[in-house]
């Protein structure tokens, strides 16, 4: 008897969700742009963890950052 109400609510929720773009939203940010707001030390740690820089370069840059 009230099944059509639930169906209507689901259809409205689907339309609202699709209208906002929540379902098909892409992550278009690059790693560099996502790291822009993080501190220099966090960025350095991320690069080291990803293997973008070696231990020696990490230690040098870490020492530089700790001086300031």
N, C-alpha and C positions, 0 to 999 in steps of 0.2 A: 504494500500500500504506500509506504513512504520511500520506496526504492528509487523513484524518480527524483526525489529531493537529493539523495546522496549522489546520484548520477549528475545532477545539475551542479552540485557543489564541486565535484571532481572536474567537470568540464571547465568551470570558471577558474578553479585553481590551476589547471593546465594552461589555460589562455593567459592568465596573469604571469605564470612562470615563464612561458615562451616569450611573452611580451617584454619581460625584463631581460631576457637573454641568458638566464642562469644555466640552462641546460647545455647550450652550445657555445658557451664562452671559452675562448682560447687563452692560454697563457702566452702572451706575445712579448713579454719582457725578456731581455737577454740577461744572462748572469751578471753582467757588468751593471746593468740598470737596477737589478734587484739588490745588489750590494752597495749601491750608492748611499743608502741611508745607514748602513752599518758602519761601525768604527773601523779605522784602519787596521787595528789588530785583528778584528774578526775577519776582515777581508784577507789578511795575510794568512791566518789560520785556515781559512777555506781553501785558498790557493794551494797551500802545502798539503792539505788533506786530499785534494783532487789530483795531486801529483804534478801540478803546473810548475812548481818550483821545487828545487832540491833542498836538502837539509841545510847545506852551507848558506845558500841564499836566504833561507828562512831565518837562520840564526843571525845573519848580518842585519837583515831588515828589522828583526825583532829588537836587536840591540839599539838600532837607530830610533825606533819608536819609544823604547823605554827611556832613552836619554831625555826626550821631550816631556 
